[in-house]
């Protein structure tokens, strides 16, 4: 037990000054069982340690952080460890990488039932289904998602400012006033391309090669998160990697499942299953026409965030693809997006049609729809700057 406390103190003391995430304010910390999901690389470990540092002193032994990657837990039952921690006065246990522990959901349920004053806050992969696939935890766990940085958060980091987020409704009805207020303090366009390239994942703050870190993260998602949690054989990894590479080359675009099946020598059903795995792992997004959903074939595939577009160095980056990917990512978490007809690319919440226009496009604006313009500082009427949707969270 003492070695875990020493590790915990060391990690907190060497945490530095991470950016305070919006999720820290949104969580209801009164729940006894809190699950924080997020894709690999978005800062879940840092989030746990920051919570500990903000709420407990280094000498307060009521709180402890553990990582279930630790080989100790290959021999020691988690319930036994928690019992010892609890009997020594422990009341808040922060568990990282919970899915690495076999039978983790059963163990968490046992701890919840056995230790009435214990609070457990744990992190896991987005591939996990805390409620759908774990009926033991249904009704007990409060589940939250930690996303990568929004453009607003990135801008706050780079400028030292503290811009607040805005709702979709605020942007739709008052975007010109909001944009002018922000432009009066800083020009977001000076930082926008940097965000599109490297601003989503927190490791851009590290003194290491961002592109290499991103490639490693993508591979770890496939090798660990997808293979382990979806219980796929390791021998399938080369085909999984090839499928994702082919998707990167073609997104955003329509899904030709038959062609992907031929090129990867994977059955059509398995291609669709792997595509769903990529979505769950926050590598891609699927855009459907209204009234359609999985397991039907999506109308379009997008990468999950714009940073992933730049991971493929062998291809020139298409600005229109970057703009559409940014818009989709900014809205998809809290809003329903469907594919529109003709020149309408997105329909938001079934009633707001949008067309995205890149800064190099010669498209003419006409018709009764909303236009989102790349490179625009302040809009008017139904013409809205693309960067402003980065303030939704």
C-alpha positions in Angstrom: 0.0 0.0 0.0 2.8 2.4 0.9 4.4 2.1 -2.6 1.1 3.1 -4.2 0.9 6.2 -2.0 4.5 7.1 -2.9 3.7 6.8 -6.6 0.5 8.8 -6.2 2.4 11.6 -4.4 5.1 11.6 -7.0 2.7 11.9 -9.9 0.7 14.7 -8.3 3.8 16.6 -7.3 5.2 16.4 -10.9 1.9 17.2 -12.5 2.9 20.7 -13.6 0.1 23.1 -14.4 -2.3 21.4 -16.7 -5.2 23.2 -18.3 -8.4 22.9 -16.3 -10.9 21.1 -18.4 -14.5 22.1 -18.8 -15.6 18.6 -17.7 -14.2 19.2 -14.2 -17.1 21.7 -13.7 -19.8 19.6 -15.3 -19.4 16.4 -13.3 -21.7 15.8 -10.4 -19.0 14.7 -7.9 -21.6 13.5 -5.3 -22.0 10.2 -7.1 -20.3 7.3 -5.5 -19.3 5.7 -8.8 -18.1 7.9 -11.6 -16.8 6.7 -15.0 -14.8 9.0 -17.2 -14.4 7.7 -20.8 -12.3 9.3 -23.4 -10.2 8.3 -26.4 -6.6 7.5 -25.9 -4.4 10.6 -25.7 -7.0 13.2 -24.5 -5.7 13.4 -21.0 -7.7 11.1 -18.7 -4.8 10.4 -16.4 -4.0 14.1 -16.0 -7.6 14.8 -15.3 -7.7 12.3 -12.4 -4.5 13.6 -10.9 -5.6 17.2 -11.2 -8.8 16.4 -9.4 -6.8 14.8 -6.6 -4.5 17.8 -6.4 -7.3 20.3 -6.3 -9.3 18.5 -3.6 -6.8 16.7 -1.3 -3.5 17.5 0.3 -0.5 15.3 -0.2 -0.7 14.1 3.4 -4.4 13.2 3.1 -4.5 9.4 2.9 -8.3 9.3 2.3 -7.6 9.7 -1.5 -5.4 7.4 -3.6 -4.7 7.0 -7.3 -3.9 3.6 -8.8 -3.3 2.4 -12.4 -4.6 -1.1 -13.1 -1.7 -1.5 -15.6 0.4 -2.2 -12.5 1.5 -5.9 -12.5 0.6 -6.1 -8.8 -3.0 -6.5 -9.9 -2.2 -9.7 -11.8 -1.8 -11.4 -8.5 -3.9 -9.3 -6.1 -7.6 -9.1 -6.4 -8.9 -5.6 -6.8 -11.6 -6.1 -4.1 -8.9 -7.2 -1.6 -6.8 -4.1 -2.3 -9.9 -1.8 -2.0 -10.8 -3.5 1.3 -7.3 -2.8 2.7 -7.5 0.8 1.5 -10.9 1.3 3.0 -10.0 -0.2 6.3 -7.1 2.2 6.6 -9.4 5.1 6.2 -9.5 5.5 2.4 -12.6 7.0 1.0 -11.9 8.2 -2.6 -10.2 5.8 -5.0 -9.1 7.0 -8.4 -8.7 4.1 -10.8 -6.9 4.5 -14.1 -7.1 2.0 -17.0 -9.9 0.1 -15.4 -10.5 -2.1 -18.5 -7.1 -3.7 -18.1 -8.4 -5.6 -15.1 -10.3 -8.9 -15.9 -13.8 -8.8 -14.6 -13.5 -5.1 -13.8 -17.3 -4.4 -13.8 -18.0 -7.2 -11.3 -15.2 -6.0 -9.1 -16.5 -2.4 -9.1 -20.0 -3.6 -8.3 -18.7 -5.6 -5.3 -16.7 -2.6 -4.0 -19.8 -0.4 -4.4 -21.9 -2.8 -2.4 -19.3 -3.7 0.3 -17.9 -0.3 1.1 -20.8 2.2 1.7 -18.6 5.3 2.2 -16.3 4.7 -0.7 -16.3 6.8 -3.8 -14.7 5.3 -6.9 -13.8 7.5 -9.9 -12.4 5.5 -12.8 -11.3 6.1 -16.4 -11.8 3.9 -19.4 -11.8 3.7 -23.2 -14.6 5.1 -25.3 -14.8 1.6 -26.7 -16.3 0.5 -23.3 -20.0 0.3 -23.0 -20.5 1.1 -19.3 -24.2 0.6 -19.2 -25.2 -1.2 -22.4 -22.8 -4.1 -21.9 -22.5 -4.0 -18.1 -26.0 -4.4 -16.5 -24.2 -4.8 -13.1 -23.4 -1.1 -13.2 -26.6 0.2 -14.8 -28.2 2.7 -12.5 -25.1 3.0 -10.4 -22.4 4.6 -12.5 -22.5 8.2 -13.7 -20.8 8.2 -17.0 -19.0 11.2 -18.6 -16.9 11.8 -21.7 -13.6 13.7 -21.7 -12.9 15.1 -25.2 -9.8 16.5 -26.6 -9.4 20.3 -26.6 -11.9 22.4 -28.4 -10.7 25.4 -30.4 -11.8 27.6 -27.5 -9.7 25.7 -25.0 -6.7 25.7 -27.4 -7.1 29.5 -27.9 -7.3 30.0 -24.1 -4.0 28.0 -23.7 -2.2 29.9 -26.4 -3.3 33.4 -25.4 -3.7 33.0 -21.6 -7.3 34.3 -21.9 -10.5 32.7 -20.5 -13.2 32.8 -23.2 -16.4 31.0 -22.3 -18.3 28.5 -24.4 -21.5 29.2 -26.2 -24.5 27.1 -27.0 -25.5 26.3 -30.5 -28.6 28.5 -30.1 -26.5 31.4 -29.0 -24.3 31.1 -32.0 -27.2 30.8 -34.4 -29.0 33.9 -33.1 -26.1 36.1 -32.0 -23.0 35.0 -33.8 -22.0 38.4 -35.2 -22.1 40.0 -31.7 -20.2 37.1 -30.2 -17.5 37.1 -32.9 -17.0 40.8 -32.7 -16.5 40.6 -28.9 -13.9 37.9 -29.3 -12.2 39.6 -32.3 -11.9 42.7 -30.1 -9.6 40.8 -27.8 -7.7 38.5 -30.1 -7.8 37.4 -33.7 -8.8 33.7 -33.6 -7.8 33.2 -37.2 -4.2 33.5 -36.3 -4.5 30.4 -34.2 -7.1 28.4 -36.1 -4.8 26.5 -38.5 -2.6 25.5 -35.6 -5.5 24.0 -33.9 -6.7 22.1 -37.0 -3.2 20.6 -37.3 -2.3 19.8 -33.7 -4.7 21.4 -31.1 -7.1 18.6 -30.3 -4.7 16.2 -28.3 -3.0 17.6 -25.2 0.4 16.2 -26.1 1.0 19.2 -28.4 2.0 20.8 -25.1 4.8 18.3 -24.6 8.4 18.8 -25.9 8.2 15.9 -28.3 7.2 15.3 -31.9 3.5 15.7 -32.2 3.1 13.7 -35.4 4.9 10.7 -34.0 2.9 10.8 -30.8 -0.3 10.9 -32.9 0.8 7.9 -34.9 1.6 6.0 -31.7 -1.8 6.9 -30.3 -3.6 5.7 -33.4 -1.8 2.4 -33.2 -2.3 2.0 -29.5 -6.1 2.5 -30.0 -6.2 -0.3 -32.6 -3.8 -2.6 -30.8 -5.1 -2.2 -27.3 -8.5 -0.5 -27.1 -10.1 -2.2 -30.1 -8.4 -5.6 -30.1 -8.6 -6.0 -26.3 -12.1 -4.7 -25.6 -13.7 -6.1 -28.7 -11.8 -9.4 -28.0 -10.4 -9.6 -31.5 -7.5 -11.9 -32.4 -4.1 -10.3 -32.8 -3.8 -11.8 -36.2 -6.6 -9.5 -37.4 -4.5 -6.4 -36.6 -2.8 -6.0 -40.1 -6.2 -6.0 -41.8 -7.6 -3.6 -39.3 -4.7 -1.2 -39.9 -5.0 -1.5 -43.6 -8.8 -0.8 -43.5 -8.2 2.4 -41.4 -5.5 3.5 -43.9 -7.9 3.1 -46.8 -10.6 5.0 -45.0 -8.1 7.9 -44.2 -7.4 8.1 -48.0 -11.0 8.4 -48.9 -12.7 10.5 -46.2 -14.8 12.5 -46.2 -16.6 10.3 -48.7 -19.2 7.8 -49.4 -18.7 4.2 -48.1 -18.1 1.6 -50.7 -18.2 -1.5 -48.4 -17.8 -3.9 -51.3 -14.6 -2.3 -52.5 -13.2 -2.0 -49.0 -14.0 -5.7 -48.5 -12.1 -6.7 -51.7 -9.1 -4.5 -50.9 -8.7 -5.9 -47.4 -10.0 -9.4 -48.0 -12.5 -8.9 -45.2 -16.1 -9.8 -45.4 -18.6 -7.0 -45.9 -20.2 -7.7 -42.5 -16.8 -7.6 -40.8 -15.9 -4.3 -42.6 -19.0 -2.7 -41.2 -18.2 -4.1 -37.7 -14.7 -2.7 -37.9 -16.0 0.7 -39.0 -18.2 0.7 -36.0 -15.2 -0.1 -33.8 -13.3 2.8 -35.3 -16.3 5.1 -34.5 -16.5 3.8 -30.9 -12.7 4.4 -30.5 -13.2 8.0 -31.7 -11.2 7.5 -34.9 -14.0 8.2 -37.3 -17.5 9.7 -37.4 -20.4 8.3 -39.5 -22.9 10.6 -41.2 -26.3 9.2 -42.0 -29.3 10.4 -44.0 -32.3 11.3 -41.9 -34.2 8.2 -40.8 -31.1 5.9 -41.2 -28.7 4.6 -38.6 -26.3 1.8 -37.8 -26.1 -1.1 -38.9 -27.1 0.5 -42.2 -24.3 1.8 -44.3 -23.5 5.5 -43.5 -23.9 8.0 -46.3 -20.4 9.5 -45.5 -17.4 8.8 -43.3 -15.4 11.5 -41.6 -12.3 11.3 -39.4 -13.2 12.1 -35.8 -11.1 15.3 -35.6 -9.0 17.3 -37.9 -5.6 16.3 -36.3 -6.1 12.8 -37.6 -6.3 14.1 -41.2 -2.7 15.3 -40.9 -1.5 11.9 -39.7 -1.3 10.6 -43.3 1.8 12.4 -44.6 1.5 10.6 -48.0 -1.5 12.7 -49.1 -2.1 16.4 -49.7 -4.6 17.8 -47.3 -7.9 18.9 -48.8 -9.1 22.1 -47.1 -12.8 21.4 -47.7 -12.4 18.0 -45.9 -10.7 19.7 -43.0 -13.5 22.3 -42.7 -16.3 19.8 -42.8 -14.5 17.5 -40.3 -14.1 20.4 -37.9 -17.7 21.4 -38.2 -19.0 17.8 -37.7 -16.7 17.2 -34.7 -17.7 20.5 -33.0 -21.4 19.6 -33.1 -21.8 15.9 -33.1 -21.5 15.3 -29.4 -24.5 17.3 -28.3 -26.5 17.5 -31.6 -27.8 15.2 -34.3 -26.3 15.6 -37.7 -27.6 14.1 -40.9 -26.6 14.4 -44.5 -28.6 16.8 -46.5 -29.5 16.8 -50.2 -27.9 18.7 -53.1 -25.7 21.5 -51.8 -26.8 21.0 -48.2 -24.0 19.0 -46.5 -25.4 18.9 -42.9 -28.8 19.1 -41.3 -28.5 19.8 -37.6 -31.2 18.5 -35.2 -33.5 17.9 -38.2 -34.1 21.6 -38.9 -31.0 23.6 -39.6 -29.4 23.1 -43.1 -25.7 24.0 -43.4 -23.2 24.3 -46.2 -19.5 24.6 -45.4 -17.4 26.7 -47.7 -13.6 26.6 -47.5 -11.6 29.8 -47.9 -10.5 28.7 -51.4 -13.9 27.8 -52.7 -15.6 29.8 -55.4 -19.0 28.7 -54.4 -21.9 31.2 -54.7 -24.2 31.6 -51.7 -27.9 31.3 -52.5 -31.0 29.6 -51.1 -32.4 29.4 -47.7 -29.7 27.8 -45.7 -26.9 28.6 -43.3 -23.4 29.2 -44.6 -20.3 28.4 -42.6 -17.3 30.2 -44.0 -13.6 29.3 -43.5 -11.3 32.3 -43.1 -14.2 34.7 -42.2 -13.7 36.8 -39.1 -17.3 38.1 -38.4 -20.4 37.0 -40.2 -23.9 38.4 -40.8 -27.4 37.0 -41.0 -27.0 33.3 -42.0 -23.3 33.6 -42.8 -21.3 32.3 -39.9 -17.5 32.0 -39.4 -16.3 28.4 -39.1 -13.9 29.1 -36.2 -16.8 30.2 -34.0 -18.2 26.6 -33.8 -15.1 25.8 -31.9 -16.6 27.6 -29.0 -19.4 25.1 -28.4 -17.5 23.4 -25.6 
